[in-house]
Amino acid sequence: MIRLEVQKIDNSRLRINLYHDSETPSVVKTYQTVDLQGIETLLKEVTVQIPRQFTRTGADIELYEQLKTKSITLYQVILGDLGKILRKLCQPTSPIPLNILLDDEVNFIPFEILHTGDHFLWEGFLITRQIAASSGVDELPTVKNKRIKKMTLVGNPSDDPKLEPTVRKELYSIAGIWEDELDISGPHFGGTTSRYRLAELMSGADLFHFSGHYERPSDGEGPQDGWLLRDGTVFSEKDISSIQNPPQFLFSNSCGDLSALQSGGFIRALLHSGVRCVISTIGTVPTKQASYFSTLFYVALQEGKSAVEAISAARKSLVTRFGISDISWMFYSLYGDGGFTIRLSKTITIGKYRNRIKLALIGAAILLGIFMGKTGLELIKNREVRVTSSPASIRLKVNGELLGFTPFTTTISSMDEIQLITEGYDTARYHLKKIHGTWQGNQADAPDYILSRGQLSPTHISEPGLLHVNLVPTLVHELIFENVGKSQIMIQGISGELTGKTFKLAVDGESYRFIISQNGDVFDKLLEVKEDTVIDVSMISTTWQKNRFR
């Protein structure tokens, strides 16, 4: 673990202490000369202007390169010679914990997105932020790691109709992840969630997730920031102070800014109230990416990862799904205890699983009774399978339970069903089947190929331990070739031949010319599949053109 302490001495100097475990001395202390006023413009570009530009224009490789260039400059100016040490310690393949302790004067520095010249810091470290008083004494209270019983979800209390569909999908997805492990309160939607109701909901939760708008208005008494409500008021740090029993963990999936870390700021108030771990944002995060990020974070948290490991995994998933030039990954930061993990309440867990355990035991007894032979034992033997998909990052369920998002490695038997589910595509269902002596993924009664945009793809590619699924768009129709026999079917413009007794294609709305070689003759026809269609290959000699493509 590495600990970086940063304290402002005056307008031109920072005191930076670096503690780390290695063969070199464990403590490196330096007074780094930094003209904080001189880099104010650069800091504003990185934390305000570039995020705003991204919100307006979306993913842009030139904007990404601009962020990278300015972040490299900031890294060199702020860390100086210590930056060389951090660069050597940066491990993108196996990130190590980096705890950054900041005082009030420098908590605005975006350490997560500083760039070493090789990598952004978030790529090579598991970064946790903590805020200390100017005296250097950590202000965060020590909270005992209690067992988790209840999760509360609140969404869109400002009643913004544009935000509503995405927030609903996000919160119901999160609730589905935890419904078998926790008591779920909500999701609570809309303007009925007042300031007092919010405080009440937070007081009764171990985990609290908020998804909605964030504002920083001025009420004449100085700046305030917080969650926007329907009447235009803000749930602010003043309301946080009234919470008697704050949650252990809080995720504020809303737009934010670094001022929330200042004394009296919203995030600062949450930490000071006793919340052990807070995840929040800077800038305006696109709603689609925000929803995706939070869902992936909770999947990782449920797998047993710590909060800081889960946020790192979610950032990497954002890059995998949307590409590095979609810089949504830069918006999220973790404050407080990055080592926070879920310790489920035994009472809740046993209660939730009592019926499932009973059914599982009954099922196991039946299976053992039926399959006492070698074949039966092979059927129920678990095998490890890595599942990938196109498109990527698709919900993966086994026997109806959400395990995570593709790519994902799971352990199943041939008695289990794998499901891949996302909007705009048919649900893909697979079992393990013994094919040519090996256990492979098999999909029954589904298209064998997808013909879309002039490209032909198999619906899945399977081999022992691996299953890649190309999901079928919901808008396509099936084209079924029956009685194929020894005939060979080709598609004009696409190399290769298709054969088999019967096979199905999922075909989009474009026109395709099919060519069939049969008993020395060649037949062709231009087909536009507007509904499910069956072609009897044994009958084409009377309806298709002959010999045109010999």
N, C-alpha and C positions, 0 to 999 in steps of 0.2 A: 504494500500500500504506500502511496505517496501523499504527502500533505504539503500543500502550498499555502503559505500565509502571506497575505498582501495587505499592507497598511500604508495609508497616505501620511507622509511627514509634513510636506508643504506643497505648494503648487508646482514644484519642479522635482520632487523626490518621492519615490516609493521605497518602503522597506519590504524586501521579499525574502522569506525564509523557505527553504526547500528541504523537507525531510523525506528520506527514502531508504529502503533496504537494498543494499548492494555492496559490492566490494569496495566502492569508494566511500569516503567519509559520509556518515548518515545525515549530517546537517551542513547545509550550505547557506550561509547568510550573506546578504549583499544589500547595499544601498544603491538601488538602480535609479539613475537620473532620467526622469521622464517629464517632459513639458506637457502636463495634462491639458492645459488650455490650448496648446499648439495642436494637439491631436483631437480636439473636440469635434472639428468638422469631419474628420475621418471616422470617428466613432458614430457620429450621427448618420453618415452614409451607410455604415454597416448595419446599424440597429434600427434605423427608421426609413431612410430613403430607398434602399434596395428592397426591403420587405414590402414597402408600399408599391414599388414598381412591379414586383412579382405579383402582387394581388391584382393589379390592373391588367397586366399583359400575360400572366401565366408563365409556364416553363420557357426558359430562353437560355441557350448555352452561353451567349455573350454576357448575360446578366450573371450567370454562375461564375464565369471567368472573372468578371469584375469583382464579385464578392471574394473570390479566392485571392486575387491580387491585393486587394485592400486588407484582407485578413492576414496575409503574409507580412505586410508592412506593420500592422498593429502588433503582431507577434514579436517581431524583431525589436520594435521600439519599447514595448512594455517589458519584455522578459530579458532582453540583452543576452549576456553570456549564459544565464540560466536556461535560456531557450535551447542552447546546444545540448544541455543535459536532458531536458524533457524530450527533445527530438530523438535521442538515443533510446529513451525509455518507452517511447510511443510504439505500441504493438497492435496494429490493426487486426492481425490474425488471432490474437488472444489478449484483448484489452485488460489492463490492470486498474484497480481503483485509484482515483485521484480525488482527494478531498480538498476543496478550496475554501479557506477561511478568509472572509473579506470583512473589512470594516465599513462603516456607513458611507465613507467618502469614495470608495472604489467599487461598490457592489454593482455598478452599472457596466463594468467591463465584461464584454461577451466572451468569456474564456472558452466556452464550448465551441465557438466557431472561429477561434484563432487558428491560423494555418501554419504548420511548421516548415512549409516548403515541400513536404511530401504528403502530409495528411492534415485534415482538420483534427483538432484535439479530441473531439467526440468520437472519432473513428478509432483512436488508439488508446483511449482511457475510458473508464467508467466514472463519469464526473458527478460529484455531489457538491452542492454549494451550501455553505453555512455562513451566517452573518454574525459578526462579533461586535461588541462595543469598542469604542476607540481605545479602551484600556487593554484590549486583547483578550478579555474574558468572554467566552462563548455565552450568548444570551439564551440559547435554546434550553428549555427546561428538560430535565431527564424524566422520561415517561416509561413506566414498566410495560414490557411487551405482553399485552393481554391477549387472550384468545379472541378470535374474530367470530362474531355471531351474526351481525346485521349489516346489510349494505343498503344505502338509500340513494336513489337516482332522481335528479331534478332536471327538467329540461324546458327551455324557452319560456321563462316566466314573463318575458316582455311581450309574448303573443305575436311574434313576428311571423306572418304566414309564409314568407319565403324560407324561413329557417325550419319550420315545423316538420316537413316530411323527412329531412335528413336527420334531425334530432330524434324523432320517433324511431327511425330505423336503428340509429346508434344505440339508444338506451335499451330498446328491446333486445338487441343483439347482446349487449353487456349483461342484461338480466338473464338471458338464456345461458350464458357461460357459467353463471354462479348459482342458478336456481336449485341445483341439487346439493350445494354445499352451504348456502347461507339463507337466512331469512331476508327476503327482498322487500323493501318498502318502496312502492311506486312501480314503474316510473310515474312521477308527478309532473304533469305538463300544464303550461298556460298560466294566465294571470291570476288564478286563484291562489297562487303561491306568493303570499305577502312577505314582507320583511320579518314579521313575527313568526309566520309559519315556517319560513326558511330556518330561522334560528332554532325553532322547535325540532325540525327534521334533522338538523345537524347535531343537536344535542343527543339524539337517540341512536346515532349511527356509529359503527366502527369504521366502515368505509363510506365515503361520501363522494359521489360523482355529480358534477354540474356541467351542463352543456347549454350555452346560451350566449347572450351579448354581454360584453364588458364595456364600461365607460369610465371616463375620468373627467367629470364635469367640475365646475366651480360654483360653489353656493354662496360666495361672498366671504366665507371664513377660511379660504385657502383651498387648495386642490383636494379632491376626494376621488377615490377610485373604487370600483366594485361591480357587482352584477346588476344589470339593468332590469327593472321591473316594469310591469305594464303601465303604471301611472306615471312613468318617467323618473321615478325616484331610483336611488341606488342602494343596494345592500352593501354597506361599507364597513370599514374597520370599527366604527362605533357600534354597529350591530353585532360584530364578532365578539366584542368585549362582553356582551350579555349572555354568551353561550356558557352554560354551566359545565357541560360534559362534552368537550369537543371530540370529533372523530380522530382516530389514530392516523388515518390516511385520507387525503383529499386530492381529487383531480379536478382542476378548473379548466375545462376544455372550452375556452373562450378567448377572444382577443385580449391582449394585455400589453403592458409595457414595463420597462425596467424601473420606472418610478415606484412600482408596487413594492419594491424592496427597501425603499427608504423608510426611515423611522416614521411610523404612522401610516405607512402604505398598506395595501390590502394583504399582500402575501406576507409581509412582515408581521401584520396583526394576527394572521392565522398561525404562524409559527410561534409567536409569543403567547398565544392562547393555550398552546399545548398540543397542537397538531404535530405529530412526529415527522411526517413526510408530506410534502406538497409538490404536485406537478402543475406547472402553469406555462404560459406562453408569452411571447412578445409579438406584436404586430397582429395583423388580421389573417388568420389561417383559413384557407379555402375549406368550406364545410365538408366536401367529399374526403379530402385528405385528413381532416381533423377526426372525422368519424372512423375512418380506417385505422388511424394511428391509435386511438383509444382502445378500439376493439382488440388490436394486436397486442397492445400493452397488457390488457387483462388476461389474454390467453397465456402470455409468457408468465405473468404473475401466478396464474393458477397452476402452471407447470412446476412451481416451486422456486422460480427465480426471484432474486431480490428486486426491489424497485429499481435500483440503478441498472441492473442487468436487463430488466424488462424494458426500460426506456431505450436502452441501447439496441435491443433486438427490434423494437418497434421502429426506431429510426432506420435501421438497415432494411427493414421490410418496406418502408416508404420508398427508399432508393430503388429496391428491386422492382416494386410495382410501378412507380411513376418516373423513374430515371433520376440521375444525379442533378440534372438541370432543373428539376422541380424541387425547389429549395424549401419545401414545407418542413423538412427535417430540421432546419435551423431554428424553428420557432419554439421548441420545447426545452424546458430546463427543470431540473429536480433540485429541491431545496430541503434541507433538514437531514434526516436519517436515510441515506441511500441503501443501507442494509436491511430496511424494512421488508419483512416477508410475512406471508399469511400463515398464521397458526389457527387452524379451524377449531371451533368449539366441538368437543367430542359429543356433547348432547345434540347439537344441531346436526352433525354429520351422521350419527347413528339413526336419528329420527328420520332424516331425509332418505336414508338408504335402507331402512328396515324392510319395506316391501320388496325392494329390488333384490336385497340379499336373500330374502325368503324365496323369491322366484328363481334366483340363480341357483340356489341349493337344490330346489326341486328339479330344475332343468338339468343340473349336473348329474343328479341321481338317475334321471330317465336316460340321459345319454350314456352313462356308464353301463346301465342295464342293457341298452340296445347294442352298444359298440364295445363289447368285451374283446372282440377279436383284434388282430393286427390292423385291419383296414379301418375299423372304428377309431382306434387310438390315433391313427394317422390323420383322420378327419378333424379331430379336435386339437391336434398339435398346433401350437402357436408358431408363426413364422414372421420374421421382420420384413416389412415392405416399405420402401421409400416411394411416396406418391408425389408426382409432379403434374402440372397441368398447363394448358394453354386455353384461355389466358391464365396468368399466374395468380397467386394469392387468393385462392378459392376456398370457401369454408369446407372443411373435411369432417364428416361425421362417421362414426362407426356404431352401428346399431342405434342410430338416432341421437347419439350423444356427440356434441361438438368437441373435437380434440384440438383443432387448430386450423391453420391455413396452409395451403400448399406453397412451397414444397414442405412435406412433413413425413417423418418416419414413424411408423406405428407397428405394433405387433398384433397380428390377428390369426385366426384359424379359418378353415373353409366354412365354418358355421356362421361366421360374421359377415355383415354386409357393409361395404364402404360406400359412402355417398359423397358426391361433390356437388355443392349447391351454390348458385349465384344468380342474380337477376339477369334476364335476357338469354338464358341458356337452359336447356332441359337438364333436370337432375340426372347425373350419371351414377349408376348403381353397379357395383362390382362385387364378385365373390372370388375366392381362390378356387381354381380348378386344376386338376392334374392333367397336363397336356404334354404328350410325348415323354412321360416319366417325370416331369417337373411341375411344381405348383406355381401357377401363374394367374394373374388377374384376368377374369373373364366376365363379359357383359352379355346377358341373355336378351333376346328380342329387342335389339337396338341396331341402328345403322352400322354397317361395317366401315363406311367411308363418308367423308364430308366433302362435297363439291361446292366450293364457294369462291367467288371472284377469280374464276379461272384456275384455281388450285385444287388439287385432289389430296386429301390427307386421311389417314386411317383414324378412326375414333379413339383408338388406343394402341400403344406399343407396350408389350409386356414381356418380361423375362424374369427369371427367378430373382426375387428381392427388389425388383423395380417395376413401376407401373406409371406410364405417362399417358394422360388422358387429354384428348382434344375435345372440348365440350361442344355440343351441338346447339347452334342458335335456335331459339324457339320459333322464329319466323320461317324456317325452311320447311320443305315438304319431303316426304319419302318417295323415292323411286326404287321399286323392287323388281329385280330380274329373276324370273322363275324358269325352271327347266333349262338351265344353262347347259348342262351336260358338258360336252367337249368343246363347245363354242368359246370364242375369245371375244371380249368386249373391249373396245378402245374409245377414247374421247378425243375428238379432234383438238390438236394443240397441246395435248398432255401425253407425255411418253409413258409407255408401259401398257400392260394388258391385265384385264380382270377376268377371273374365271372361278368356277365353283358351282355347286348344284343350285344354290340360291344365295343371293346377297342383296343388301340394301345400301342405297346411297341417300344421304341427306343433301338436298339440292336447293340452292338459292333461286331467286326469281329470274336469273339470266337464261338465255337460250344456249344450248350446247348440242353439238352434232355428235351422235353416238354411232359408232361403226362396229358391226358384228361380223366376224369371220366364222362361217359355218359350212362344214362339209365342202370346202374348196370354193365357196361363193362368198362374196362380201356384200353386206347390206348396210344402208345408213339412213338416218333420219334426224332432223332437227327437232329437238324437244324443248319445250318451255314448261317446266313443272309448276303448275299453279295449285295443285292439290295432290294428295297421295295417289300415286299411280303404280299399277302393276303391269309389267311387260312379260308376256309369255314368249320366251326366245324361240320355242319350237314352232311358233305361228308367224314369225316375222316375214317369211318368204312371200306372203300374200299381201302385206301391208307396207313394207319398207322398200325403198329404192334399191335396185340390185346392181352390183358391179361398178358403181360410180367411182369408188376409190380403190379399184384393183391396182 
